[in-house]
Structure formats: C-alpha cells, structure tokens
C-alpha cells in the first residue's frame, strides 16, 4: 500500500512539473524539510535548506519568465525534455527503498511519461494561443499553469486520491487533444507552402 501512495505522490508531482518545472520539487523539498515526508535513499539532499532556497529562486524566475512574450514559447521547447527528467526524479524520490531497476523503470515510465505528456500539451496549447491571439492571451495560460502546478502539488500531499483522479483526467484530455493539435499544425504548415 505504501508504494501505491508513493507512486500517486510521484505521478501527481510529475504532472505538476509539466505545468511548472520547479514548483513540485520545491513542494517536495519543503515537505521533506519539515518532516512530512521521508525520501528514498540518495535523495536526502532534496530536503535541505540550500536546495529549498535554490528551488524557491528558480520557481520565482520560471514563473516570471512565462509572462515575457516569446520567452514563454522558448521555455516550452527547453522544458519538454527537462520535465521528463524532473518527473522521473520526483517519482523515484518517493518510491522508497525498492529495487533500483524497478524504482527507475517505474519512475521513467510513470513519472517521466506523465510530465512529458502534460508539458507537451501545455506547449501545444501555448502555440495555439500565440497563433490565435498573437501572444496577448498567453499571460492567462501562464497564470493557469502556475496555479495548476501549485494546486496539484498541494493536493499530492493532502488528498492523493483526488490528485490522481485529476491527473488521470488531464492525461486523458492531453492524449485526446494532442493528435488534433499536431494534425492542425501539419495542415496549416502544408497550406503555407
């Protein structure tokens, strides 16, 4: 049962990192720092004050950067692979002391996959918003994404079943909508040639 709760926590934090990279690691760091969470061996550094301070600074910089036109789209291209890596780490950090092969396999598939799907979905949504509004509507997306990351991070620790249900809903939405986004942009690209 403990591994299921740990997996729920890791996957929810991974999904949250698909919205903003540094909010969920900061939440994990603070939860560990204040004794509410025991991390897997090798991840004790996450629950230290220097890590919490560094993640706090990174969180503020990232959130503010998403309000700068053009920078927000550039960040999305960088953050897709980074979200996969962070989602993998967040899940691995929560799985406890299990076989390392199992730990990293589950973390990569469940955590990294979830973060990658959510980040790709938010990046495609931003591209669509930029195309439709010339970038003027992107600040609304930036706000919604930052709030989504924060709310999911809090729910991961307080109401894991609700958090997992929300993540499953987000994944289904993303998986249904991503092919439509891709088809739309391919069609649009072929018409412009």
C-alpha angles and dihedrals in degrees: 000000000000092000091052091053090045090051091049090052093047095047093046092050089046091054089049089053087058086066098040123000102214104037096077096045087049090051090048091049093050093046090052093043093054093046098251094118138036113213128213117269111279093033099080089110089070090067096057131106095241090054092047091050093047092048091047091055092045091049093053093046093048094048092048093045091059089064092062113092115241090010089074092058092045091051091053092059091051095041100055095075091033091054090054090053094045092045089053092050094046092053094044091050091058102044095083125215103336131137105300093229090053092042095053095038092054091042094052095045101039103027101031093040093050093047092047094050094047093045092048090049093051091047092052090046090053091050089051091048091049091050094047099041103023087245096301092112095049094091088066090054091047090053094046092048094049091048092046091052092049095045093047090048092052093044090050089066100033107034109015096172092054090044092053091047090053091048091050089051091049092048092050091048092048094046091050095045102040096072089049091051091049093047091049094052093045090051091046091049093050092050092053092056 
